[in-house]
């Protein structure tokens, strides 16, 4: 099998790497960037860590800080209007997955026109947009290295997966020091999101030797350090490991694709406004149990990579340990069920056929080791509810 690998042209990785922002822009030929961020970044002083460096280098910039969690088509369209109002030659995304995904979508829409839904999977994106420098401030989505963006269609309450070379940032700065102020809940949710990326990339039908290597490394880093990163927010070694793990997991799933967890997670986020990493975590143990019999050796490898099973241990025993660890992580990191999150049971049950249809339409379940029917997806949703 020939694997096609997509990654940013430039990666700057390490503590203090934000100091390389002006160098990255110069290498991309960007002289007037629009910064895509959120209001917290603007008010917390995080944005100033970037803009002070741009000012010192004489780089003119403006900021679009109206991004929202789970980015919407409305916000993307507002961002495109801001792009068109200025003579920008590049974009910088600063923040978590939402600003980065918003900036990707803005670049796509500004270059290609139409509406965002015109480019949802499996539709192609004809033209590349302005170059994007992605600077994540959370250790989670891996969006800084992926060829995906997920945008909620405001009119249809549908989370749309948009995929292509046009969605891959031209450069990324991966600076774990930007994550030291992440609160406990955000650290847990984004970390579990990264773990899901790595596991799904490894068991995906589109996995390759390249993605296997970075996925295994990511699983090991995240599994060994996520509890410490949550409980000891100033633990720099844990923060660095989580940031590197998130980026490696992003590389893995960007090139091997995600599977059933992500396919089922997006409708939960769209209809009930559950943060993406949290909805993944709600689903991961049950869907792993459903899928493992179809790829026992691969899931056993996940257990070994995470350090919860010995190298010589049999596959069946290793998978049992994996399931125990995924459930223990959810307990230790206080991941709620959909019920305890506050999702109304009647509305949840009423929406299950639509949610199952949207999950299948995303294409992600087709990468799963065990490809489910719509009826099996509905049953899985029912099983995770309480």
N, C-alpha and C positions, 0 to 999 in steps of 0.2 A: 504493500500500500504506500502511495506517495502522500505525505502530509504537507499541506500548504500552511505555512506559519505566518501570521500577521502580528506585528508588534510596532511600537513607536520607533522612530528612527534614532531617537536619543533618550537615554535614561540616566538620570543623576540620582544615585541612591546613597543615603547615609545621613547621619546627624549633621544639621547645618547646611544641607544641600540647597535650601532655598536661596542661599547666597549666589547660586549659579543661575538664577532666573534671567539676569540680563545677558549672560553668556548664551543661554539657550535661545533667547529671542534673536540675538545677533546671528546665531548659526541658522536660524529659520528664516532670516531676512525680514523679521517683523520690527517695525519702527513705531507703529501706533496701534497698540492693542486695546481691545475692549475686554475688561475684566468681568467675568460672570461669577457672581458669588451670592451670598445671602445676607440678610440684615444682621444676623448674629456675628458673622465674620467682620462686617463693617463696624459694628459697635464694640466688639471685644478687643480690638487692637490687632487681631490677626491679619486683617487686610493691610494695615500699616506696615507690617513686617515685609510685605511685598512692595507696596507702593513707595516706601521710603527708598528702597533700592532703585526703583525705576526713576524716581525723581533725581537721585544722585547721579544717575547715568544719563540724564537729560531725555528720557523716553516719555513722550506724551501719552497719557492714558485717560480713560473714563471707566466708570464702573456701572454695571447693571446688577443691582443687588436685590431684585425682586423674585429670585427663585424660591420655590417652596418644596417641602418634602413631597416625594412622589410627584415629580414634575408633570405638569399638565400642558395640553396643547395651547391653552390661553396664555400661559406664561411664555412658552416658546415663541408664540406669535408676537408677544410684546417685546421679547428679546430681539427678534428679527427686525422689528420696527426701530429699536434702538441702534442696531447695526447699520441699518440703512440711513439713519439720521446723521451718521458720522462717517468719515473716510478712513475706516479701520482696515488694517491689512493683516490682522491676526486676532486670535482670542486667547485669553488666559482663563482657565477655570480654577477657582480656589474654593475648597470646601469639601464636603462629603460627596457621596455619589450623586446627589440631586443636582448641585451646580454643574458637576462634570457632565452628567447626562443631558442637562438643559443646554449646555454649550455645544455638545455634539449635535443635538437636534437643531439648534439655531444655525449651525454651520451648514447642515444638510438642507434645511428649508430655504435659507437665503440663496444658496447656490442653485437649487433645483426648482423652486417655486411650488405652487400647488398647496396641498394640505398635508399635514404630517401623516395622516392615515394612508396617503398614496404610497408610502415607503415602508409600511409594516411588512414583516415577513409573510409571504415569500417574495415580495416585490423588490426589484433592484433599485439602487440609487445611482443614477447615471453619472453625476458630476461630483468631483471633490470640491469641498468648500475651503474657507480660509484655514490656515494652519492653526492648530490648537495646542497650547502648552497646558497640561493638566497637573495640578498641584493638590493632591488629596490631603485632607486634615483628619481623616478617620482611617483606621486600619480595618477595611471591610470590603467594599464593593469590588475593588480591583478595576474600577472603570477607567483608571488612568492608563491601562494597557490593553483594553478590550476593544473589539470591533462591534460592540452592542450599545444601544441605548434603549431605555424603557420609558415610554411616555404615556400618560393616561389621556385618552380621548375624553375631553370634558363633556361632550354631547352624548356619548354612548356608555360612559362608565366602564371603559375597557382599557386595560393596560396593554399597550401595543409594544411588541418586540420589533425593533428596527435594527438591521444588521447589514454591515458592509464595510469595505475599506474606508469609506468616507466617514465612518464613525470612530476610527482609530486615531487617537491623538498623535500629532507629529512628534511630540516630546513630552516627557513626564519628569517631575521632580518628586522623589519618594523620600521624605524627610520625617523620620519618626518623632523628632522633637516637636513637630506640629501636633502630635496626638497626646502629649502629656497632660493636657487639660480635659481630655474626653471624660465625661461622667460615666459612672458604673454601668447604667443601663445601655448607653450607646456603645460602650466597649464590649459588653456581652453580646448585644444584637449584631453588631457589625462583625465581631469575631466569629460568631456562629454562621453568619452569612458566608464568610470566607471558607470556613470548614466545609460547608455545603458545596461551595464552588469546587473545592479540591476533590471531594469524594465523588461528586457527579461527573467531573471531568475524567476521573480515573475509571469509572465503570461505564462511561458513555460508549456507545457503539462507534463513535468517531474518534476514540482515543488513539494516540500514536506513541511511539517511544519517546518523542520529545515531550509531549504533554504528560506522560506517565512520570517522568523524572521530576518535573517541577511540581506536579500534583502531590507526589509522595513527600517531597521536601516540605511543601506547604502544610500538609496534614501533620507532619511531625512537629513543626514549629508552633502551629496553632494549638494542637492538643496539649503540648507540654507547657504552654505559657499563658493560655487564656484565663485560667483561674487567678494566676498571679497578677496579670494585667488589670483584672477587675478589682481584686482585693488590695493591691498595692499600686495605686495609680502613678506613683513616682518611680516605679521599678523600671529603670531605663533599659535593662537587658530584656525584660518581658515586652516592653513597648516596641523595641527594635525588632524582636522576633515576630511579633504580631504584624508589624508593618511589612516586613519582608515576606511573611507568609501570605498576607493578603495580596501582594503584588504577584507572587508566584502563582497563587490560586487563580488570579485574574488571567495570567498568561495561559494557564492550563485550560480554563473553561472557554476562553476566547477562541481557542484553536481546536477544542474537542467538543464544545457545546455542553450545555447543561441538560438535565433530564427531567424526570417526572416531578421532583420536588418543586423546581422552579415553575414548571407548567401549571401546577396546582396552586402555587403561592401567589401568582399575579392576580387571579380573580379575588382572593381573600383581601389583598391590599386594595384593589380597586373598589370593591363594594363596601368594605368595612374599615378602610383606612388604617389597617395594621401595618406598621413599619416592615419593610421588605425582609430584613434579616430576621425579625421576630416571626413572621409568617413562615419563613423557611424552617426555623427552629421548631415551630409547632408541628410541622409535618415530617421532619427528617427521620425520627426513630421509626414511625409506623410505615413510612414508604420504604425505608431500608429493609424492614422485616418483610414487606411485600415483594421486594425486588431481589433480595439476596439469593433465593433458590435458583434463579436464572443465571447467576454469575458468582457462585460461591467462592471461587478462588480469588476473584478480583476484590470482593468485599473483605475476604480474609487478609489480603495484602493491605487493605486500608487499616485494619486493626493492628497489623504489625508496624506499619508506618507511624501510627499514632502512639505506639509504645504500650498498647494494652494487651497484646498477645506476643508470645515468644516466636522467634523465627521458625523453630521446629515444630510448633504446635499445629495440629490438624486444622483443616479449613473450617469444619463444622464448629469446633470449639472456639476458633478465632472469631468467627462471625457472631457467636453467642456473646463473646466478650465485647465486640463492637457494639452490639445492640445495648448491652448493659451500660457501656460508657456513654453512648448518646443519650440514654435516659437519665443517667447520673448528671451529665452536663446540664440538661434541661432543669433538673431539680436544683443543682448547685447554683445555677445562674438565674433561677426563678422565672423560667419561661412559662407563661400562662397557657392554658388551653384556650381555644376560641370562646368557650363558655365563660371561663374565669376572666378573660379579657373584657367581657361585657357584650359580646355579640348576641343579639336576640335569636333564640333558637328557631322560632317560627320563620323569621325572614331568612335565616341561614338555610333551613331546609327547603323553603320555597325556591331559593335561588340555585340550588344544587344542579339542576339540569343545565342552566345557563353557564354556571361556573365550570362544569365538566366540558361543555362545548367549547368555551373559551380556552380552557387548558389544552385540549386536543388541537385546536386551531393554531396555537402558538408554535406547534411543531416540536417542542421540547420533549413531550412524552415519547415521541418516536425514537429518541436516542436512548431511551431507558433499556436496561437489560431485559426487563419484562415489560412489554408494551401493553398498556391496559386498554380495556374497552371503556366506553362512557359509563356503563353500569358499574364497573370496578372502581372508577374514579369517584363516583357518587358514594359508593360504599366506604372508600377510604376517607372521604370528607366526613361521613357520619361517624367513623371510628375515632377520628381525632377531635371531634367537637368537645367531648367532656373528658 
